[in-house]
Amino acid sequence: MKRHKHSILAVLAALLWGSLSATPYRPVWEIGRKDGSAAEFALYDGAYSDLLGRFPGAAAAYDVGRSTPGEIPYILPGPQDGWAGNGNGSLLIRFGADAQASRAEMRLTLYLVESQASSPPTIEISAGGFRTSVQAPAGDDINYPDTKRTSARGLAIEALLPAGTFGAGENLLTIRNAGGSWLVWDAIVLEADRSVKCTRPGDGIALIGSHSQPGLIYGRTEEELLHPVTLTLVNWGKPQRAGWNYDGKPGGTVTLSRGINTVEVNIPEGYEGRTVDFEVHPNRGKALSAAVEIAPADKYTVYLVQHTHTDIGYTKPQTEILTEHLRYIDYAVEYCDLTADYPDDAKFRWTCEASWPVREWLRIRPKAQVDKFIRYVKAGQIEVTAMFFNMSELSGENNYKTFLEPVARFRELGLPVETAMQNDVNGIAWCLADYLPDLGVKYFSIGSNNHRALVPFDRPTLYRWESPSGKGMLMFRSDHYHTGNSWGIHTGDMARLEDGVFGYIRNLKRTGYPFPVIAVQYSGYLTDNSPPSMRECDLIRAWNERYAWPKLRSATAHEFLGRIDSQYGDKLPVYRAAYPDWWTDGFGSAARETAASRKTQSDLVAIEAMLSMAQMEGTGQSGGTHEELRRIHENLLFYDEHTFGAAESIWNPGCENSQVQWAEKGSYVWEALKSTQLLYEDAIGRLQGALYRSTHPTLTFFNPLGWERSELATVYIDFELIPADREFRIVDAAGKALRVQPIRSRREGRYYAI
């Protein structure tokens, strides 16, 4: 008893000492309201994709006592956030303080509504000479930017700032997303261990960044080339003009608006590799300076491949999607017409990702329209590819006959088909490395999506992919099929595109990509099943009018792969390996329908063999048998293709779009199963004359394969043949009894395993 008493006293003493020694922090300033919502911040009610348009470089500035939370975006993106351009979002906070600030230890707390769950950001906090990095906690809902819903609670980042970090007068604090993806603000709070009063510093200008872009731009003529250099300045007061010079030579003047300004201070070609001193002289205040190392130009050519990613569903019900893809081909033909007088690099070009829409479009459009389409295909402005859809690995080899049938139709029309394209899916059936070369398909482009998956290789990779038999094709593991959209190419915003292109090339060099040419995919809009757009052609034209290097070119997938093949084909590694798909697990969430697909494919092997036997017996086939088989296989392809559920099916499974899409997706496999079972009856009916007959009930098993085998078979037998209460045996032709087990019964019969 005495020991317990001493333990309790010890605990009480520890708690008392802890309460006496805890530092009582007092608020200095607060941005936002700690209420579990980001509603007071900018863009909360807008589109996340507008972030870079409103806040170039994902940067914002806040002047304590003057600014409002509505001047800061509600989300701070990071380098793994493709939707915001893969940049380092930053927030610069300015505040004034009294003399107590230099003696105060301070605590900065970043209260969060959400933090990207799979890749939470690393936050870099800097002020004066102090710098620290803190890992943000993982949140719960990666769809928060779309849904504004979260179950996360208590997310926060805390950093202690030692005494002397801040001082009397003006102070600057920078919060930067250095790694990972996004976070969402609730409130930003600075506290001190003593009373620190905020003061309002005067107007002024701060030079907070400089950058030499690794390119060359045209000056007043095409012969005059300039190094593009930018300075980032913050003007805390009224708009004003400022002059600038470099290495003592006059440069020009710029206008500085209130807030963050990114200004161009371009200098003549010839300074690459040198450090140049820039000075800015505002009308009011002291001169500012920066030393900038001038980067050599990236002499790359970026082939920009526009397509629509073909999801059978996902964004809208399947019945709407299918008709939209036919209209998109109409648009593509029209946009080729409309850009006929554009520079060649900027002409509209379109790669048809899937062959199914092209097959249907050719079937139902008037001859004049088809002839125009064929003309643009032969001219290299439109490309037809070999893949029916973007496929999972659920389909068996027999399905691929129907899958590849459109290629033959295209060839009849004189359309070249030398490229296959698979996007979104993180793998591809290895049998295609055998089938496609036999059809004259030389190239394969696959734009993988690393969501819930690993993507092979740490950079875009070109190689020869060999089948087990030794056939091969040139394979391109490109980056995500919306990489160009992550640069904002669909917005028409040149500044966003510059950040995207140069950042991408920088990453290519960092990871060791070996060629000065690269292909990047994009869609007319940042969505799957996107219509085509001409806006990107205008942006490409504007880019090439400004930049001598790097160059952009509107292209098809084949154009890029053909150049690689001709110039670098002998330098490519060879891989003889399977490329299994990570996303086949999606079909496990619909095990019943998936089992029906697999059973139907298996049954079709037996049915086609039985129909062949009937043909050999002279009992023939009905005139529509081949068409019926094709229709069944096509229904299976519509189920087996990669799209699995509406975009909102995870977080809103009961909504109309989720329900309708799943009903339509499942209908394909049930229709295939029903038709297959009827075809079974057709096949067995034609073989009745060849069945063994006896005075006893008989069972006939058909082995459709070319070798003997032993299998478990499930059979339903009416009680009319084997009464429910009668003992019986099933014996083979040699009189040997087979093992039989009843499985389940109905009133009129029973299922047996034999």
CORFENWO-V779330 format. One record per helix or strand. SS is the DSSP state (hx for helix, st for strand). FROM is the first residue (numbers start at 0). LEN is the number of residues. Records with the same first field share a line. If there is no record, write none. Layout:
# CORFENWO-V779330
SS: FROM-LEN, FROM-LEN
This chain:
# CORFENWO-V779330
hx: 1-20, 47-7, 55-3, 68-3, 81-3, 98-5, 143-4, 317-21, 343-3, 354-10, 366-12, 398-14, 431-7, 482-4, 488-3, 493-18, 534-12, 556-15, 581-36, 624-16, 655-31, 687-3
st: 25-6, 41-1, 58-5, 72-1, 74-2, 89-8, 105-10, 121-6, 129-6, 155-6, 168-11, 182-10, 197-2, 204-8, 215-3, 224-3, 228-7, 239-7, 248-8, 258-6, 266-2, 274-8, 287-6, 300-6, 349-3, 381-3, 390-1, 418-6, 427-1, 442-6, 460-6, 471-7, 516-6, 546-3, 550-5, 572-3, 578-1, 640-1, 713-5, 730-1, 736-1, 740-5, 748-5
